[in-house]
């Protein structure tokens, strides 16, 4: 097993570098497709686990494994029921096989501790710290660098701020940086004792998120920092009159500002009208039929107007991966795609998989668990999380569960 340990460590660092450091540039300069890179990494993870299973003469059988099989089953059933293209069905398998493959790869390290959690975080933190200068370079040298684009994709300036991640992976980058902040702020595994100047690092990474293009990551950053500040002040000054008075003033200010801003000219310009008007059923349905509905408008229409889809319209019915065309609005979303492709049954399965993946991780039950699951859920509305190798790898490796917790790790011969 010593030889296997060295092999595992080597593969971990190679695929981590490929996912978080050089993958985007391989796509940009050499034209290697995202799908090819992702499939190569996932196959490597499965082969690594297969060797491990043969050496141990045991395989993992747990909730994540069973739900992943159910995921494959609904993909096949919906595909054949709707007479979907065989190629679309097979390619759609990535949504089940990718998270399960990453889980198996992380599971090996959970069992054997080949690379401890502090080493993994230190490596990931180093990757996080190089993102800011890369993003700044991408912003100022876009006109020069875009001349070398061999990715066969149109890359606008706002899509070019992908750091060292895959092309157009702004949400992956934001999610990764939010996880780094969570690990430091929540002091998981007593990580603050292992790093110098944690406050400086938090500030530095926060600036990186603000300069990147993931708006949902910026929102989570603001909520994370604001809640951290409020909790800190509450613990220190909760019994003082000044704190109570300040809290009242703060809440009143938030209420007044919210009322003032929601119908402001700025909001109307950005939203195309007031918030109430934009997310009314009538406006949502009109935009949906015009194929320019926002994600929340699509959900409003789904729950209010459309006939319930139990098994969906088949794999890649919302987005045809073979032609690259959307059936409706051009949105990447695990939740929206899953509903239209696999229906209510598919949604239940993906929510179960999300829940059990987060439950497996080294996250305290209670509020921290709810916060993390909520973040994962919201990102799944804004991107296809189960096909994003960076999102799944960063959370399962960075928050790989503790050896003392035996949940979801049954094996059979």
Secondary structure, DSSP 4 states (H G I P E B T S, - for coil): -HHHHHHHHHHHHHHHHIIIIIHHHHHHHH---HHHHHHHHHHHHHHHHHHHHHHHT-EE-SHHHHHHHHHHHHHHHHHHHTT--HHHHHHHTHHHHHHHHHHHHHHHHHHH-SS-HHHHHHHHHHHHHTHHHHHHHHHHTHHHHGGG--SSS---GGG---TTSSTT-HHHHHHHHHHHHHHHHTTGGGGGGGSS-HHHHHHHHHHHHHHSS-HHHHHHHHHHHHHHHHHHHHHHHTTSHHHHHHHHHHHHHHHHHHHHHHTSHHHHHHHTS-HHHHTSHHHHHHHHHTT---HHHHHHHHHHTSPPPSS-S-TTSSEETTTTEESSS----HHHHHHHHHHHHHHHHHHHHHHHHHHHSS--TTHHHHHHHHHHHHHHHHS-GGG-HHHHHHHHHHTPPPTT--TT--EE-
